[in-house]
Structure formats: structure tokens, C-alpha cells
Amino acid sequence: MFSGYSLAVIEDPGAGSPEYKRKEFSKKHNKCPPKMTVAILFLLATNIPMALYMSLVHQRGPEDVMNHLARVATQGNVKSILFLTPCHATPY
């Protein structure tokens, strides 16, 4: 929400004022301002690595444990398993 508002203000500095909301402006933009381009590139450069880390590496232990237990259970080496965690902490 804050990024979207800031990008709107970078594009048109009058967008945050109350007078802007009362008046109707119909502008056609053909080119993205340089500040807007830098801001978008900065947001992409900081959010893409964080999204990759959070979705591929961070807190994937429960899934790795479940895969290991499934392999061991298919070999017949496990008689029972007791989970002392909330139900949402164990996938599958």
C-alpha cells in the first residue's frame, strides 16, 4: 500500500493533496519519469531475492522431515510417529 502510494506521488507530486482529489485530471503519460523507473527497479531488486529465499529456503525443515519419514516408513523401519507440534506445522 505504501509503495503504491509513493509511486503515485513520484509520478504526479500533486496526487497526495486534497485539491487533487476534488479536481478531475485527465493526463496521458507517454513516458515513465526517471524517478519512477529507479523506484521500480529498486523495488524489484530488493523484493525478488527476498521472495525467492522465503519461498525456497526459509522454514522448509518440516517438509524435509516429512520426506525423510516417508522414505524410512516405506522401508518398514518405522512403527509409529508422534508429532508434538500444531497440526499446521506438519505438511501432508
C-alpha positions in Angstrom: 0.0 0.0 0.0 2.7 2.4 0.9 4.8 1.6 -2.1 1.8 2.2 -4.4 1.1 5.5 -2.8 4.7 6.6 -3.0 4.9 5.6 -6.7 1.8 7.6 -7.4 3.3 10.6 -5.7 6.6 10.2 -7.6 4.7 10.1 -10.9 2.5 13.1 -10.0 3.5 15.2 -6.9 0.1 16.7 -6.6 -1.6 13.3 -6.3 -1.4 13.4 -2.5 -3.1 16.7 -2.0 -6.8 17.0 -1.1 -7.3 19.5 -4.0 -6.2 16.8 -6.5 -9.0 14.5 -5.4 -11.6 17.2 -6.0 -10.4 18.1 -9.4 -10.5 15.8 -12.3 -7.3 15.5 -14.2 -7.0 13.6 -17.5 -3.4 13.3 -18.3 -1.9 11.0 -20.8 1.6 9.7 -19.9 3.8 8.5 -22.7 7.0 8.0 -20.8 7.8 6.9 -17.3 9.7 9.5 -15.3 13.3 8.7 -14.3 12.5 8.7 -10.6 9.7 6.2 -11.2 12.0 3.9 -13.2 14.6 4.0 -10.4 12.0 3.3 -7.8 10.5 0.3 -9.7 14.0 -1.2 -10.3 14.9 -0.7 -6.6 11.7 -2.5 -5.5 12.2 -5.3 -7.9 15.9 -5.7 -6.9 15.0 -5.9 -3.3 11.9 -8.0 -3.4 12.8 -10.7 -5.9 15.7 -12.1 -3.9 13.7 -12.0 -0.7 10.7 -13.7 -2.4 13.0 -16.5 -3.7 14.6 -17.0 -0.3 11.2 -17.1 1.5 9.6 -19.5 -0.9 12.6 -21.9 -1.5 14.8 -21.9 1.6 13.1 -20.3 4.7 11.5 -22.8 7.1 11.5 -25.8 4.9 12.5 -28.1 7.7 9.1 -29.7 8.3 8.8 -30.6 4.6 12.3 -32.2 4.6 11.4 -34.1 7.8 8.2 -35.4 6.2 10.1 -36.5 3.1 12.7 -38.4 5.2 10.0 -40.0 7.4 8.1 -41.1 4.2 11.3 -42.8 2.8 12.0 -44.5 6.1 8.4 -45.6 6.5 8.2 -47.2 3.1 11.3 -49.3 4.0 9.3 -50.6 7.0 11.7 -49.2 9.7 9.0 -47.0 11.4 6.3 -48.5 13.7 4.7 -45.2 14.8 5.3 -41.4 14.7 4.3 -38.9 17.4 4.1 -35.3 16.4 4.3 -32.8 19.3 3.6 -29.8 17.1 0.5 -27.9 16.0 -1.3 -29.5 13.0 -0.3 -26.8 10.6 3.4 -27.4 11.2 3.4 -30.8 9.6 2.7 -30.9 5.8 0.9 -33.7 4.1 
